[in-house]
Amino acid sequence: MKRSGGLRSDLSAGPPVMRWLVGGQVYDAENAVFGRADIGIEGDRIVHVGVAPASSGDDEVLDLDGAWLLPGLIDCHVHLTQPTDAGDPAKASARSDAAVALDTADAARRTVLAGITTVRDVGGWNYVEMAVRDAVRSGQIAGPRMFLAGKLLSITTETVGYYPGMYEVADGPDAVRLAARKQLAHGADLIKVMATGALLSSESEDAGAIQFTLDELRAAVEIAHDNHKHVAAHCHALRGIENAVEAGADSIEHCTFADDAVLELMADRGTALVPTICAGALLFRDADVVATMPDHLRQRMAAFNDVHDAAVRRAHELGVTIAMGTDAGTPGNHHGLNAHECVFLVEHCGLSPAESIRTATLNAARLLRREGELGVLREGAYADVIALDGNPLDDITELTRVNTVVAAGRVVRNDW
C-alpha cells in the first residue's frame, strides 16, 4: 500500500477551498457499521459524505484507500496542564505559569496526534489552558478542541498544596456560587466540583468521604445550568455520588464505590458516567512512575483498581450512559495514550468494541451538548476524522494506532 511521507501539518496555511478524503471505509456511529464513502470538507465542517464528484483544480485530495475512518475521539476527562512522568504529583506544584503553558501546549499536541480531537479539561492551572485553547483555535499550534472547566471547586483541603493552580476553595453554598461565577467569567465551558475526596491527594484526605454537601452541590449546579453550562462531579464515595446525582450533576467522574441503587438512579436520570480506567491501568504499566510514587498513593491506587472496574462494568449492565474519559495528566497516564480507555472498557468492563467507540463519540458529544456536531461523520458536523489501518470493531486496539488525523478540517497528522 502506498503511503505518504510521514507527519504533516497544514496549520499555518489553513484548509484549502475544498478537501476530499477518498477511498476509505467510513464509520456510521449511530448504526455502528462501516461503509465505503468519500468525505468532503470545507473550512472546519463536513459538507459531503458519499461519492466524491470530479474535483476542481483547487481541491486537495487525500487518498485513504483501504483506511478505516472514524470521527475524532472525544476524551471527557483530562488535565492538560499536568505532567505525567513523576509518581508524586506534588513535584509539579511549584511550576511557573510559563512552564505550565509549555507543558499544556505539548500535552495538547500529543493528544490530537493520537486521534483525540476534542477534550474536556476538568481542572486547569491558573487559566493558562485558556490561552492554549485560543492558540489551538487560531491555528497557531496543534491541539484538540477544548472544553474547559477552569479551576475545579473544592472544600478547604490539604490537597490544595498538591495542585495550587487547579483548586478554587469554596466553603458553603454562597461561596460555591461565587466560585462558579468566577470560572464562567474566565471563559469556562463547564463547572467541576469535588463531591468526595480524591485518591491522588494528601495522606489526610479520604476518597471514601464526602466533600461538598448536597446544598453546596446544588449551588454549583444552579449557577452552571442557569448559564447553559454543565457540571462534572468528582465522586468516589457512595454518598458523594448520591449527593451529586440528587443535585443534578450532569456527569459523575470515576464512580468508584457506586452500588446498584445509585447506578439505577443514574440510568433513570440520564446522568453520565466518565470512568477514567486509565488512571489506574496505565499507572501500573509504568514501572518508573510507580517506583517514585509516595507509598500512600501507590497503596490507594492498587487497592481500588478492581473495585473501580467492577463498578463501571455494573454501570454498563444497568444501562448507565458512559462517556469516555481518561484522567490523562495523572501519574503514568500519559497524554496521547487516551484511546487505551476504549480498550480497557472492552477488556476490563465488558463493553463491545462498538459500545466502547460510542462512549468516545456519540455519548461524549451528548455530554458536551454537541450532538450532531461532534462524534459523527455526516454533513454539517465538524471535520474531525481519524484513519486506522484496521477495523476497530474486530480489534479495538486499532484505536491506539492512528495513522491520520484531521482536526477541525486541518490535517495535523498523515502517516498513511
Sequence and secondary structure as in RCSB ss.txt:
>XXXX:A:sequence
MKRSGGLRSDLSAGPPVMRWLVGGQVYDAENAVFGRADIGIEGDRIVHVGVAPASSGDDEVLDLDGAWLLPGLID
CHVHLTQPTDAGDPAKASARSDAAVALDTADAARRTVLAGITTVRDVGGWNYVEMAVRDAVRSGQIAGPRMFLAG
KLLSITTETVGYYPGMYEVADGPDAVRLAARKQLAHGADLIKVMATGALLSSESEDAGAIQFTLDELRAAVEIAH
DNHKHVAAHCHALRGIENAVEAGADSIEHCTFADDAVLELMADRGTALVPTICAGALLFRDADVVATMPDHLRQR
MAAFNDVHDAAVRRAHELGVTIAMGTDAGTPGNHHGLNAHECVFLVEHCGLSPAESIRTATLNAARLLRREGELG
VLREGAYADVIALDGNPLDDITELTRVNTVVAAGRVVRNDW
>XXXX:A:secstr
     S    TTT   S EEEEEEEEEETTTTEEEEEEEEEETTEEEEEES     TT EEEE TT EEEE EEE
EEE TT   S S GGGGTT  HHHHHHHHHHHHHHHHHTTEEEEEES  STTHHHHHHHHHHHTSS   EEEE  
SEEE S GGGGTSTTTEEE  SHHHHHHHHHHHHHTT SEEEEESB  SSS TT  TTSB S HHHHHHHHHHHH
HTT EEEEEE SHHHHHHHHHHT SEEEE TT  HHHHHHHHHHT EEE  THHHHTGGG HHHHHTS HHHHHH
HHHHHHHHHHHHHHHHHTT  B     BTSTT  TT TTHHHHHHHHTT   HHHHHHHTTHHHHHHTT BTTBS
  STTSB  EEEESS TTT GGGGGSEEEEEETTEEEEE  
